[in-house]
Amino acid sequence: MSNLKPSEIVKELDKYIIGQNKAKRSVAVALRNRWRRQQVSEDLRDEIAPKNIILIGPTGVGKTEIARRLSKLTDSPFTKVEASKFTEVGYVGRDVESMVRDLVELTVTMGKAAEQEGVKDRAWRVAEERMLDLLLPKSGSQATPKGEDSKEIQFELVTAGGEEQSSTREKLRGMLRKGKLDNRYVDLDVSDRSMPVVEIFSNVGMEEMGINFKDMLGGLFPKTTKRRKVKVPEAMEILAQEEAQNLVDMDKVVKQAIEKVEQAGIIFLDEIDKIVGKDGTHGPDVSREGVQRDLLPIVEGCTVTTKYGAVKTDHILFIASGAFHMVKPADLIPELQGRFPIRVELDSLGRKEFERILTEPQNALLLQYIALLRTEGIDVVFEDDAVASIARIAAEVNERTENIGARRLHTIMERLLEDILFDAPDMQAQRIVVDQNYVEAKLKDIKDDEDLSRYIL
């Protein structure tokens, strides 16, 4: 999916996000530029820096949703972090470099899972052989009398009944594959992964220590196993998982993951406006400008040390977002502003957009509630006038109280369907029609009472 045309990326985003065409076009171009960069000559490739983006708009208009859908659409390593979680070095809190470490960790985990999926068949065949060994122990595994040569005894036993053993093993294999042994129990030695808990009282995370402390501790304690009695299907899953882990080449996975992060990584920095201090001299704002300064080298391009090795951030794409109610992008430190050359303002959502959000996307809110209630045998039908009323009420409440965008629809839908959702398990299978009168009856009193609507809607 990484070589989609910009128009195709926008088309895919349109399936889930209503409006915001300017933002969609910007992220589509940024993604296509990643692909274009890979096609240019190698000497120029390193010189082309990603054009980072700031999405500006009130809450609930689709900033996070655009980034989330983008990650699913592309095969790029992706992580979302809240800028408000970070603090300047020297304060207790998360360090900005941890977002790169999180991205690498996530990519390694996904790469490992993909490799395990690739060796699944081989792992299953090896697990099958181990299972047959458990069900039919080889003759040589019997106890050897003291003082006698074990190899000699094993040789005699195998030659005596080798053919019979082989025949029985094949019969068991056939029964195992047909599921005739599914109710049998076997004793299985499972490695005990528990490790003593070590608490570290420090303002840096464990990943920032010079050595991988967790792995060092893991090597200090002997690996223990515990015997469990499990059914054959569960035992097969455990054995197959163990074998898949043994078959995966972790050095190759880590190398590919680091390369993927460096060349195609995307970091979504949410709430970037929260690290803009208005005066920066006292109180909780004191470390905010420091966070921006710590963030600058990461966005600009530097080398971050992770437990898997050094990772360069020169070509990671950063997409930042913020409401910018109290501050504006120009309040960011000038150096950081220059690292986000593309700025897109997202539109506020009104009644017409709410109507479309309720019905058009593939994951539309009404479709979600219809599917939920169908599990109880209740068939809910929303009339067009009901959809229009819900959208109108959501827009009115947003105007009178805080404007939380499309999130207001979730609150209103929960209040509207509260009784049906509560009583559904005890109701007979039936068809419920939600029309304008039903919506007005449920929500009119709350909507008209401004003080009540502030708390409930």
C-alpha positions in Angstrom: 0.0 0.0 0.0 3.0 2.3 0.3 3.1 3.2 -3.4 -0.5 4.4 -3.6 -1.2 7.5 -5.6 -2.2 10.6 -3.6 -5.8 10.4 -5.1 -6.0 6.8 -4.0 -4.9 7.6 -0.5 -7.5 10.3 -0.2 -10.2 7.9 -1.6 -9.3 5.4 1.1 -9.4 8.0 3.8 -12.8 9.2 2.5 -14.3 5.8 3.5 -13.8 6.7 7.2 -13.4 10.4 7.5 -15.9 13.0 6.4 -14.6 16.3 4.9 -11.2 17.7 5.8 -10.0 17.5 2.2 -7.0 19.8 2.7 -5.6 17.7 5.5 -6.1 14.5 3.5 -4.4 15.9 0.5 -1.4 17.1 2.6 -0.8 13.7 4.2 -1.4 11.9 0.9 1.4 14.0 -0.7 3.7 13.5 2.2 3.2 9.7 1.9 3.7 9.7 -1.8 6.9 11.7 -1.3 8.3 8.8 0.8 7.8 6.5 -2.2 9.3 9.1 -4.6 12.4 9.5 -2.4 13.1 5.8 -2.7 13.1 6.0 -6.5 15.7 8.8 -6.8 19.5 8.2 -7.1 21.3 7.2 -3.9 23.5 10.2 -3.6 20.5 12.6 -3.6 18.2 10.3 -1.5 19.8 11.2 1.8 19.5 14.9 1.0 15.7 14.8 0.7 14.2 15.5 4.1 10.5 14.6 4.9 8.1 17.6 5.0 6.6 17.4 8.4 3.0 18.5 8.9 1.0 20.3 11.6 -2.7 19.7 11.7 -4.5 22.6 13.3 -8.1 22.4 14.4 -10.5 22.0 17.4 -11.0 18.6 19.1 -13.2 16.0 17.5 -12.7 17.1 13.8 -10.7 14.1 12.7 -7.0 14.9 13.3 -6.2 11.7 15.2 -8.5 9.7 13.0 -6.6 10.8 9.9 -3.3 9.6 11.4 -4.8 6.4 12.7 -6.2 5.4 9.3 -3.0 6.4 7.7 -1.1 3.9 9.8 -3.5 1.1 8.8 -3.4 2.1 5.1 0.4 2.0 4.8 2.9 -0.6 5.7 4.9 2.1 7.6 6.0 1.8 11.2 3.6 4.1 13.1 3.3 5.3 16.7 1.1 8.0 18.3 2.3 9.9 21.3 0.9 12.8 23.4 3.4 15.7 23.5 2.0 16.6 26.9 3.5 13.4 28.4 7.1 14.6 27.9 9.1 16.8 30.2 12.4 18.5 29.8 15.5 16.5 30.8 16.0 16.9 34.6 12.2 16.7 35.4 10.4 13.6 36.3 8.5 12.3 33.2 9.1 10.8 29.8 12.0 11.7 27.7 11.3 12.7 24.1 13.7 10.0 22.8 11.4 7.3 24.2 8.9 7.8 21.3 11.6 6.6 18.9 12.4 3.6 21.1 8.6 2.8 21.3 8.5 2.9 17.5 11.4 0.5 17.1 10.0 -1.8 19.8 6.7 -1.9 18.0 8.3 -2.5 14.6 10.5 -5.4 16.0 7.4 -7.0 17.6 5.5 -6.8 14.3 8.4 -8.1 12.3 8.8 -11.0 14.7 5.1 -11.8 14.4 5.4 -11.7 10.6 8.4 -14.0 10.6 6.7 -16.5 13.0 3.7 -16.5 10.6 6.1 -17.4 7.8 7.6 -20.4 9.6 4.2 -21.5 11.0 4.0 -24.7 8.9 7.5 -25.8 9.7 7.0 -25.1 13.4 3.8 -27.1 13.3 5.5 -30.1 11.8 8.3 -30.0 14.4 5.6 -29.6 17.2 3.8 -32.6 15.8 6.9 -34.8 16.1 7.5 -33.6 19.7 3.8 -34.4 20.5 4.2 -37.9 19.1 7.3 -38.3 21.3 5.2 -37.4 24.3 2.3 -39.7 23.3 4.7 -42.6 22.3 8.1 -42.3 24.1 11.0 -43.8 22.1 12.3 -47.0 23.5 15.7 -45.4 24.2 14.0 -43.0 26.6 13.3 -45.8 29.1 15.4 -45.9 32.3 18.8 -47.4 31.8 20.2 -49.8 34.4 23.2 -48.4 36.3 26.6 -49.4 35.1 25.4 -50.5 31.6 26.1 -48.7 28.3 23.0 -46.7 27.4 23.9 -46.6 23.7 24.2 -50.4 23.4 20.8 -51.0 25.2 19.1 -48.4 23.0 20.5 -50.1 19.9 19.2 -53.5 20.9 15.7 -52.2 21.7 15.3 -50.2 18.5 16.3 -53.0 16.3 14.0 -55.4 18.0 10.8 -53.4 17.7 11.7 -50.6 15.2 9.1 -51.5 12.6 6.4 -51.9 15.2 7.3 -48.6 16.8 7.2 -46.8 13.4 3.8 -48.3 12.5 2.3 -47.3 15.9 3.7 -43.8 15.5 2.1 -43.3 12.0 -1.2 -44.5 13.4 -1.0 -42.0 16.2 0.0 -39.3 13.7 -3.2 -40.0 11.7 -5.4 -39.9 14.9 -3.7 -36.7 15.9 -4.4 -35.0 12.6 -8.0 -36.2 12.6 -8.6 -34.8 16.1 -9.3 -38.2 17.7 -6.8 -37.4 20.5 -8.2 -34.0 21.3 -9.6 -35.1 24.7 -6.3 -36.7 25.9 -4.1 -35.0 28.4 -0.3 -34.9 28.2 2.3 -33.7 30.7 4.2 -30.8 29.2 7.3 -28.9 30.5 6.6 -25.2 30.0 9.3 -22.6 30.6 8.4 -20.3 33.5 8.7 -16.7 32.3 8.3 -15.1 35.7 11.2 -13.0 36.9 11.8 -11.3 40.2 10.4 -7.7 40.2 13.1 -5.0 40.5 11.9 -1.5 41.2 14.1 1.4 40.0 13.5 4.8 41.6 14.7 7.1 38.9 13.5 9.8 36.6 14.7 7.9 33.6 13.1 4.7 32.2 14.9 1.4 32.1 15.4 1.7 28.4 17.7 4.7 28.9 20.3 2.8 31.0 23.6 2.1 29.3 22.9 -1.7 29.3 19.7 -3.6 28.8 19.0 -4.2 32.4 16.1 -6.5 31.9 18.1 -8.9 29.7 21.0 -8.9 32.1 18.7 -9.8 35.0 17.1 -12.5 32.9 20.5 -14.1 32.3 21.4 -14.1 36.0 18.6 -16.4 37.0 18.4 -20.0 35.7 15.6 -20.8 33.4 13.0 -22.8 35.2 10.3 -25.0 33.8 7.0 -26.1 35.3 5.1 -29.2 34.4 1.5 -28.7 33.2 -1.2 -31.2 32.4 -2.9 -29.9 29.2 -5.1 -31.3 26.5 -3.5 -32.2 23.2 -4.7 -29.2 21.1 -3.5 -26.7 23.7 -0.2 -28.6 24.0 0.2 -28.5 20.2 -0.3 -24.7 20.2 2.3 -24.2 23.0 4.9 -26.5 21.2 4.2 -24.8 17.8 4.7 -21.3 19.4 8.0 -22.4 21.0 9.3 -23.9 17.8 8.3 -20.8 15.8 10.3 -18.6 18.2 13.3 -20.9 17.8 13.1 -20.8 14.0 13.0 -16.9 13.7 16.3 -15.2 13.0 16.0 -12.3 15.5 19.2 -10.6 14.1 17.6 -10.4 10.7 14.3 -9.1 12.2 16.0 -6.4 14.2 18.1 -5.2 11.2 15.0 -5.0 9.0 13.0 -3.2 11.7 15.7 -0.5 12.2 15.9 0.0 8.4 12.1 0.3 8.1 11.9 2.8 11.0 14.7 4.9 9.5 13.3 5.0 6.0 9.5 4.8 6.5 8.7 5.6 10.1 5.8 7.9 11.0 5.4 9.5 14.4 2.1 11.3 15.2 2.6 14.0 17.9 -0.7 14.8 19.4 -1.5 17.8 21.6 1.7 19.7 20.5 0.0 23.0 21.5 0.2 21.8 25.2 4.0 22.2 25.2 3.7 25.9 24.2 4.1 27.9 27.4 2.5 31.3 27.4 5.2 32.9 29.6 7.4 29.9 30.5 8.7 31.5 33.8 6.7 29.9 36.6 4.3 27.1 37.5 3.6 24.1 35.4 4.8 25.9 32.2 8.4 26.0 33.3 9.6 22.9 31.4 7.5 23.3 28.2 10.0 25.3 26.2 12.6 22.8 27.3 10.5 20.0 25.8 10.4 21.9 22.5 14.2 22.2 22.6 14.6 18.5 23.4 12.2 17.7 20.5 14.1 19.8 18.0 17.1 17.4 17.4 14.7 14.4 17.1 12.6 16.2 14.4 15.7 17.7 12.8 17.5 14.4 12.6 19.8 12.7 15.1 20.9 9.3 16.3 18.9 7.7 19.2 20.3 4.8 21.2 17.9 1.9 21.6 18.3 -1.6 23.0 18.4 -2.8 19.5 21.1 -0.4 18.3 21.4 3.2 17.1 18.5 4.6 15.0 18.7 7.7 12.8 15.7 9.9 12.8 16.6 12.0 9.7 13.9 10.5 7.5 11.1 9.8 10.0 7.9 11.7 9.1 6.4 13.7 12.0 2.8 14.7 11.9 1.8 17.0 14.8 -1.6 18.1 15.8 -3.2 20.6 18.2 -6.3 22.6 18.8 -4.3 25.8 19.3 -7.2 27.5 21.2 -5.1 29.5 23.7 -1.9 29.7 21.7 -1.0 29.7 18.0 1.7 27.8 15.9 3.8 31.0 15.8 4.2 30.6 19.6 6.4 27.5 19.1 10.1 28.2 19.2 11.3 29.4 15.8 13.6 26.5 15.2 10.8 24.0 15.7 8.4 26.0 13.5 10.8 25.7 10.7 10.8 21.9 11.0 7.1 21.7 10.3 6.8 23.5 6.9 3.3 22.2 6.1 0.4 23.6 8.1 -3.2 22.6 7.5 -6.2 24.0 9.2 -9.1 21.6 9.7 -12.6 22.8 9.4 -15.1 22.8 12.3 -17.9 20.3 11.9 -21.6 21.4 11.6 -25.0 19.8 11.2 -24.5 18.6 7.6 -21.2 17.0 8.5 -22.7 15.3 11.5 -25.5 13.8 9.3 -22.9 12.3 7.0 -20.7 11.1 9.9 -23.7 9.2 11.3 -24.4 7.3 8.1 -21.7 7.4 5.4 -18.4 6.0 6.7 -17.8 2.2 6.7 -17.6 2.4 10.5 -20.6 4.9 10.8 -21.9 5.4 14.4 -25.4 4.2 13.5 -24.1 1.0 11.9 -22.2 0.3 15.1 -25.3 0.5 17.3 -27.4 -1.4 14.8 -24.8 -4.2 14.8 -24.6 -4.2 18.6 -28.3 -4.5 19.1 -28.7 -7.1 16.4 -26.7 -9.5 18.7 -29.7 -9.4 21.1 -32.2 -10.0 18.2 -33.3 -6.3 18.2 -33.5 -4.8 14.7 -33.2 -1.0 15.0 -34.1 1.3 12.1 -33.2 5.0 12.1 -35.4 7.2 10.0 -33.9 10.1 8.0 -35.7 12.7 10.1 -34.2 11.1 13.3 -30.7 11.3 11.8 -31.3 15.0 11.0 -32.6 15.7 14.5 -29.6 14.0 16.2 -27.2 16.0 14.0 -29.1 19.3 14.7 -29.1 18.7 18.5 -25.4 17.8 18.5 -24.6 21.0 16.6 -26.7 23.1 19.0 -25.2 21.7 22.1 -21.7 22.2 20.7 -22.6 25.9 20.0 -24.0 26.5 23.5 -21.4 24.5 25.5 -17.9 23.3 24.7 -17.3 22.4 21.0 -16.0 18.9 21.1 -16.8 18.1 17.5 -18.0 14.7 16.4 -17.4 13.3 19.9 -20.7 15.0 20.9 -22.5 12.4 18.7 -21.3 9.5 20.9 -22.7 11.2 24.0 -26.0 11.9 22.4 -26.4 8.4 20.9 -25.7 6.8 24.3 -28.3 9.0 26.0 -30.8 8.4 23.1 -30.5 4.6 23.2 -29.9 4.1 26.9 -33.2 2.4 27.6 -33.1 0.1 24.6 -29.5 -0.9 25.4 -30.4 -1.6 29.0 -33.6 -3.6 28.3 -32.5 -5.4 25.1 -31.6 -8.8 26.8 -35.1 -9.0 28.2 -37.0 -7.9 25.1 -38.5 -10.2 22.6 -36.9 -10.1 19.1 -38.5 -7.2 17.5 -38.1 -4.2 15.2 -37.7 -0.7 16.7 -38.1 2.4 14.6 -36.3 5.5 15.8 -37.9 8.6 14.3 -37.9 12.3 14.9 -40.6 12.1 17.6 -38.6 9.5 19.5 -35.4 11.6 19.4 -37.3 14.8 20.5 -39.1 12.9 23.3 -35.8 11.6 24.7 -33.5 14.6 24.3 -35.8 17.7 24.3 -35.9 18.3 28.0 -32.2 17.8 28.5 -31.3 20.0 25.5 -33.5 22.8 26.6 -32.2 22.9 30.1 -28.7 24.4 29.5 -27.3 23.6 32.9 -28.4 20.0 32.6 -27.1 19.6 29.1 -23.7 20.8 30.2 -23.4 17.8 32.4 -25.3 15.1 30.4 -24.8 16.0 26.8 
